[in-house]
Amino acid sequence: MSFKNLKFEIFKDEKTAEAIKHYPYCLRGLVGVGEKKWCLPHKFLTLGEEVYNFEPRPDDTYVITFPRSGTTLTQELVWLVANDINFDDASREHLYERFRFLEITTVLEDEGLLKMSGSDMWQNSVKFADEQPSPRFIKSHMPFDLLPNVVNSDCKIIYVARNPRDVVVSWYHFQKGNKAIKYNGNFEQFCDIFMNSRTIYDPYWEHVKEGWAKRHRPNTLFLFYEDLIKDLPGCIRKVAAFYGKNYNDEQIAKLVDHLNIKKFRENKMVNVAIGDGSKNESLFIRKGIVGDWIENFTPEIEIKFNKWIAENTKDTDLIFPC
């Protein structure tokens, strides 16, 4: 199906009105894209085609996640595993340059993009990704549904999923602190927006289920964030096997140490915002733990979430590790 033949719906319902009033830069509203009504900013109507039609190369690697699902950790892990654990090269070039964010300029409103600088990525992220020398490493939060050329190719795809309770906590803090988004509501309101599928890249469950459905393909590796945190050496070995590489225990131990959350936060090549120039834990790497939702959910929010999760997992074998 071509991009022009996709269904587009400009959301005008009450739950959309409730959502966008908390986003000062979301001046033109939100649209639903495709049969699953992927929630994206209005500007995607005019710029989304270049994402949808993005042409992969056979030696590309794509890390695809719903936002705040361990993307940055996975990017650094994957890049190092694929590049013979070359810490020297990783220390000289920012992760934004090594692992390019495909669609960011098509989903951030122009008012938000004006707050960012320091990289060609902020001018045209699709062009920036396309021009990366091979082998390319590309990050995206787009659902598989909106990356048909990539998904139907033989290039490597790593999909990472995270318990939605922890996703919503991290997504809230990210949007609250990000100067290009500036969410101004409270956490309970954000939870409602998330469950109503009105945060960018929603609906969450459809996003994850698409990745889950492709997990058995030889060019696709499905990981859980919870496993990355609880068994990082095991996940490194999975990624290494995916690339046909074999690392000894000492090499894996060094990579585990490199990815340790405390060191990771201090690593200026992964945790410094381009255009900002200072470490901001609320924007990039926060706690890096499993179960942070327990400290943030009220009993009322927990009841709502439990019902929402039960409704959306009753017909699937998708079970999060915790």
Secondary structure, DSSP 8 states (H G I E B T S, - for coil): --GGGS-EEE--SHHHHHHHTT-TT-TT-EEEETTTTEEEETTHHHHHHHHHT----TT-EEEEESSSSSHHHHHHHHHHHHTTT-HHHHHHS-HHHHSEESSHHHHS-HHHHTT--SSGGGT-HHHHHHTS-SS-EEEE-S-GGG-HHHHTSSSEEEEEE--HHHHHHHHHHHHHH-TTT---S-HHHHHHHHHTT-STT--HHHHHHHHHHTTTSTTEEEEEHHHHHH-HHHHHHHHHHHTT----HHHHHHHHHHT-HHHHHH-TTTSS-TTT-S--TTTS-----S-GGGGT--HHHHHHHHHHHHHHHTT-------
